[in-house]
Amino acid sequence: MHLTLAAAETLVLDALKRNGVEEGNALSVSRALVAAEAAGQSGHGLRRAVAYALQAKSGKVDGVAKPILYQPYPSVIQIDACHGYAYPALDLAVPALTEMARSQGIAMAAIRRSHHAGVLALTVERFAEAGLVAIMVANATAAMAAWGGRKPLFGTNPIAFAAPVTGQDPVVIDLALSRVARGKIMAARQKGVPIPADWAFDRDGQPTTDAVAALDGTMVPSGEAKGAALAMMVEILAAPLTGANFSYESTSLFDDKGAAPGLGQMIIVINPEAGGGAFAAARLTELANEISSDPGVRLPGRRGLTARRAAIENGIDVEDDVVDAILAV
């Protein structure tokens, strides 16, 4: 089905509201899911809407919760998402961190009792558009073992980074620390198609092409031992340093069973002038221009931005089964 972005947002918004999600929260979530879909990240897009709605209906997510912001230090905010969706908490964090980083040079948000943070690039990009540098980490339900192990301990635990480029689109980097994002395996399961053998292990630690077995097993870390070590780093930043659950304590983001996931996110925002002085922005642009001057090189983040701009103008194509499931939930 071909949809405008506005129609896609209304589709998700209505499904969430039908299942007890307060309108402001539903609007925040629907915008985030549609933006992910428009950026080509369908694993974090409309395919998540049904699970989101059912989790609100069952009480696994509090659809009427409003995030609460605390400021224990001048450059630090803590946000309690109150077991609601992550996106309202992120929408609360962005303007507060932007103002703090501009005035103080650096600012940090620690978000706890949160949910699926989606495409982190879409959050850090907002800071780069305001002339700031941002890095964000998030944990997720355990899906990856420590290197050499079989027990799921870490989530796919993404890292995202964005920096402004004067007169151009920002540089945006968004990396899941598994070889691929878990959402891609979820999408393969929903479509009933196999996955490449180097994406995941089954419960016995053997490579698998079966998406169902992959979701019951563990993800292959990107860069093997290095990726597993980075996943541990993200786990430390996103869980104990925010007051959130560890990945292995969190419940599934894909169903409506069990307690709230209680995940965490950390965002650090830097005013480039704080460390690099008045010429920092120009130097960032100089580096970006030098990189892109090499034939065949494209700066990270440009593909997603291009896709979203095309979607704003032309709309998006969504599989009929996805639309039907959202209408039915």
Secondary structure, 3 states (H helix, E strand, C coil): CEECHHHHHHHHHHHHHHCCCCHHHHHHHHHHHHHHHHCCCHHHCHHHHHHHHHHHHHCCCCCCCCCEEEEEECCEEEEECCCCCHHHHHHHHHHHHHHHHHHHCEEEEEEEEECCCCCHHHHHHHHHCCCCEEEEEECCCCCEECCCCCCEEECCCCEEEEECCCCCCCEEEEECCECCCHHHHHHHHHHCCCCCCCCEECCCCCECCCHHHHHHCEECECCCHHHHHHHHHHHHHHCCCCCCCCHHHCCCCCCCCCCCCCEEEEEEEECHHHHHHHHHHHHHHHHHHHHHCCCCCCCCCHHHHHHHHHHHHHCEECCHHHHHHHHHC
